[in-house]
Amino acid sequence: MRIRIIWTIAATLLLTTTGPGEAAGTQVRARFAFDALATCTQPPVQAFPVHAEGTAMLSVDRTATLEMDSSIQGRETYTAKLGAKPTEALGGSASLRVLGKHTLRAVREYPNNLIIATMTLVGKSCRLRIDHRLKPGKRQYTFTGSAGVAVCSKPRMTHTECTAF
C-alpha cells in the first residue's frame, strides 16, 4: 500500500534541516532522519510506519537544496528560498523562516492543519522538533499527496535526529 500521508512532514523537515547560523564556506549542511506512525480513516490504515532520511544544504545565496529518501515517496529533491513568501504546494503552502542566529522554522500548511518543523544548529550540535497543529474548529488532520487526500489522526513521531556536517 502506497499512502502519501507523511511525505509532507519530510518535505517540511527537509526545509528546516538546511542549518542556520554562519557558514565558514559557501554552505551549511545537515543529515536528518525520522520515524512516524500514521493512523488514518481515509485510507483506512492503523499505525502505518513511515521512515525518512536525507540531507539538506543552505547556500550563502539563501537557497536550500533538500534530498530525501522515504518509505512512502522514495527519493525526492526539493528547492526553496530562505525567507521567501509561502510558496504554493499541493493542497496548501510551505514557507521557511529564520527564528534566530541558530534556528530555522519550516511550516507546511494544509486546509485543516499545520506541520511545523523547528531546527536548531549550533556547531555540530543539532536539535529537531516537529509539531502538528490543527487549525481552530478543525478535528481531523488532512494531508494532500499525489494519491489524493488522506484524513488522519495526529501523526505520532517516534524518532527524530539531525547532525550538522
C-alpha positions as CSV (number, residue, x, y, z in Angstrom):
1,M,0.0,0.0,0.0
2,R,1.5,3.4,-1.0
3,I,-0.1,6.1,1.0
4,R,1.4,9.6,0.9
5,I,0.4,10.9,4.2
6,I,3.6,11.8,5.9
7,W,5.7,12.9,2.9
8,T,4.9,16.5,3.7
9,I,6.4,16.1,7.1
10,A,9.5,15.1,5.4
11,A,9.4,18.0,3.0
12,T,8.9,20.3,5.9
13,L,11.7,18.6,7.8
14,L,13.9,19.0,4.8
15,L,13.3,22.7,4.6
16,T,14.4,23.0,8.2
17,T,17.5,20.9,8.0
18,T,19.5,23.3,6.0
19,G,21.2,24.6,9.0
20,P,21.0,28.1,10.4
21,G,24.0,30.1,11.6
22,E,27.1,31.3,9.9
23,A,28.8,29.0,7.3
24,A,32.5,29.1,7.2
25,G,32.4,28.3,3.5
26,T,29.6,28.6,1.0
27,Q,27.1,26.3,2.6
28,V,25.8,24.7,5.8
29,R,24.7,21.0,5.6
30,A,22.8,18.6,7.8
31,R,21.7,15.0,7.8
32,F,18.4,14.0,9.3
33,A,16.1,11.0,9.9
34,F,12.7,10.5,11.4
35,D,10.2,7.8,12.0
36,A,6.5,8.2,12.5
37,L,3.3,6.2,12.7
38,A,0.2,7.2,10.7
39,T,-3.4,6.2,11.6
40,C,-6.0,7.3,9.1
41,T,-9.7,6.8,8.3
42,Q,-9.2,7.6,4.6
43,P,-7.5,5.4,3.5
44,P,-8.1,3.1,6.4
45,V,-4.7,2.3,8.0
46,Q,-3.6,1.7,11.6
47,A,-0.1,2.7,12.9
48,F,1.4,2.7,9.4
49,P,5.2,3.0,9.8
50,V,6.9,5.8,8.0
51,H,10.7,6.3,7.8
52,A,12.6,9.1,6.0
53,E,16.2,10.2,5.9
54,G,18.2,12.6,3.9
55,T,20.5,15.6,3.6
56,A,20.0,19.3,3.1
57,M,22.1,22.3,2.3
58,L,21.8,26.0,2.7
59,S,23.9,28.1,0.4
60,V,25.0,31.7,1.1
61,D,22.6,32.8,-1.6
62,R,19.8,31.6,0.8
63,T,18.8,28.7,-1.5
64,A,18.0,25.4,0.3
65,T,18.5,22.1,-1.5
66,L,17.0,19.1,0.1
67,E,17.2,15.4,-0.8
68,M,15.2,12.7,0.9
69,D,14.6,9.0,0.7
70,S,11.4,7.8,2.4
71,S,9.4,4.6,2.8
72,I,6.4,6.5,1.3
73,Q,7.7,8.5,-1.6
74,G,11.1,7.0,-2.5
75,R,13.8,9.6,-3.5
76,E,12.8,13.2,-3.7
77,T,14.5,16.5,-4.2
78,Y,13.2,20.0,-3.1
79,T,14.5,23.5,-3.6
80,A,13.4,26.5,-1.5
81,K,14.4,30.1,-1.0
82,L,15.0,31.1,2.7
83,G,12.7,33.9,3.9
84,A,10.6,33.9,0.7
85,K,6.8,34.3,0.8
86,P,5.0,31.0,1.3
87,T,5.0,29.0,-1.9
88,E,2.1,27.1,-3.3
89,A,2.4,23.4,-2.5
90,L,0.0,20.5,-3.3
91,G,-3.1,21.2,-1.1
92,G,-1.6,24.2,0.6
93,S,1.6,26.2,1.1
94,A,5.1,25.9,2.5
95,S,7.5,28.5,4.0
96,L,10.9,28.7,5.6
97,R,11.8,31.4,8.2
98,V,14.8,32.3,10.4
99,L,13.9,32.5,14.1
100,G,17.3,33.5,15.4
101,K,21.0,33.1,14.9
102,H,20.8,29.3,15.1
103,T,17.2,28.4,14.5
104,L,15.1,27.8,11.4
105,R,11.4,27.0,11.1
106,A,9.5,25.5,8.2
107,V,5.7,25.5,8.0
108,R,3.6,23.3,5.8
109,E,0.0,24.5,5.7
110,Y,-3.0,22.3,4.8
111,P,-6.7,23.2,4.9
112,N,-7.2,21.7,8.4
113,N,-3.7,21.7,9.9
114,L,-0.1,22.9,10.0
115,I,3.1,20.9,10.2
116,I,5.8,23.0,11.9
117,A,9.4,21.8,11.9
118,T,11.9,23.7,14.0
119,M,15.7,23.0,13.8
120,T,18.4,24.5,16.0
121,L,22.0,24.0,14.9
122,V,25.0,25.2,16.9
123,G,28.3,23.9,15.7
124,K,27.9,20.2,15.1
125,S,25.0,20.0,17.6
126,C,21.5,19.7,16.1
127,R,18.1,19.6,17.6
128,L,14.9,18.9,15.6
129,R,11.3,19.3,16.7
130,I,8.2,18.5,14.6
131,D,4.8,19.8,15.7
132,H,1.4,19.1,14.2
133,R,-1.3,21.6,14.9
134,L,-5.0,21.7,14.0
135,K,-6.5,25.0,12.8
136,P,-9.2,26.4,15.0
137,G,-12.5,24.5,14.6
138,K,-10.9,21.5,12.8
139,R,-10.9,18.0,14.3
140,Q,-9.0,15.9,11.7
141,Y,-5.7,16.2,10.0
142,T,-5.7,16.2,6.2
143,F,-2.7,15.6,4.0
144,T,-2.7,16.0,0.3
145,G,-0.4,13.9,-1.9
146,S,-0.3,12.6,-5.4
147,A,-2.6,9.8,-4.3
148,G,-5.3,12.3,-3.1
149,V,-6.4,13.5,0.4
150,A,-5.7,11.4,3.5
151,V,-7.8,12.0,6.6
152,C,-5.9,11.1,9.7
153,S,-5.5,11.5,13.5
154,K,-2.4,13.4,14.7
155,P,0.7,11.6,13.3
156,R,2.9,10.2,16.0
157,M,6.6,11.0,15.7
158,T,8.6,8.1,17.2
159,H,12.1,9.3,16.4
160,T,13.9,12.4,15.1
161,E,17.6,13.1,14.7
162,C,19.8,15.5,12.9
163,T,23.5,16.1,12.6
164,A,25.4,19.0,11.0
165,F,28.2,18.1,8.7
